[in-house]
């Protein structure tokens, strides 16, 4: 698994919640659909707009390519 906390704005508790949902790599995070992101923000991390605020998907794409 990748260190999701390398993504700015994604701390250990958020990373743990994502891992519990089966998201363990930058590639998985980068490939999330808008619908999946909306569900995660509402039901899992309970923080609307968090993905876009810190550009988690964009950061994950860059890290996946590195």
Secondary structure per residue as TSV (DSSP state, phi and psi in degrees):
chain	resnum	aa	ss	phi	psi
A	1	X	-	360.0	150.8
A	2	X	-	-84.2	158.5
A	3	X	-	-84.0	93.6
A	4	X	G	-63.6	-20.6
A	5	X	G	-72.6	-6.3
A	6	X	G	-71.5	-13.0
A	7	X	S	-84.0	122.7
A	8	X	T	-58.1	130.9
A	9	X	T	89.8	-4.0
A	10	X	-	-112.8	97.9
A	11	X	-	-86.4	-178.8
A	12	X	H	-57.8	-40.0
A	13	X	H	-69.5	-38.4
A	14	X	H	-67.0	-41.9
A	15	X	H	-60.8	-40.6
A	16	X	H	-62.9	-43.4
A	17	X	H	-62.1	-41.2
A	18	X	H	-66.9	-41.9
A	19	X	H	-60.0	-38.8
A	20	X	H	-64.4	-22.9
A	21	X	T	-90.7	3.8
A	22	X	T	90.0	7.0
A	23	X	-	-94.9	105.6
A	24	X	-	-123.2	-1.7
A	25	X	S	-133.1	158.8
A	26	X	H	-61.2	-40.3
A	27	X	H	-61.6	-41.5
A	28	X	H	-63.4	-44.1
A	29	X	H	-63.8	-42.2
A	30	X	H	-65.8	-26.9
A	31	X	T	-91.1	1.3
A	32	X	-	-64.1	139.6
A	33	X	-	-82.4	165.9
A	34	X	H	-58.1	-39.4
A	35	X	H	-64.6	-42.1
A	36	X	H	-65.5	-41.0
A	37	X	H	-62.5	-45.1
A	38	X	H	-59.9	-42.4
A	39	X	H	-65.6	-44.0
A	40	X	I	-62.8	-43.3
A	41	X	I	-63.6	-39.3
A	42	X	I	-77.3	-48.3
A	43	X	I	-98.7	-23.5
A	44	X	I	-110.6	-59.4
A	45	X	S	-90.3	-14.3
A	46	X	-	53.1	47.3
A	47	X	-	-149.3	94.0
A	48	X	T	-64.1	133.8
A	49	X	T	82.4	2.8
A	50	X	H	-65.3	-40.3
A	51	X	H	-60.2	-45.6
A	52	X	H	-77.0	-34.9
A	53	X	H	-56.1	-46.9
A	54	X	T	-102.4	6.1
A	55	X	T	51.6	51.5
A	56	X	H	-59.6	-39.7
A	57	X	H	-66.1	-45.2
A	58	X	H	-62.2	-43.2
A	59	X	H	-63.4	-41.7
A	60	X	H	-63.6	-39.0
A	61	X	H	-60.6	-45.5
A	62	X	H	-64.1	-42.6
A	63	X	H	-68.0	-34.9
A	64	X	H	-66.1	-30.7
A	65	X	H	-82.1	-19.7
A	66	X	-	-71.0	360.0
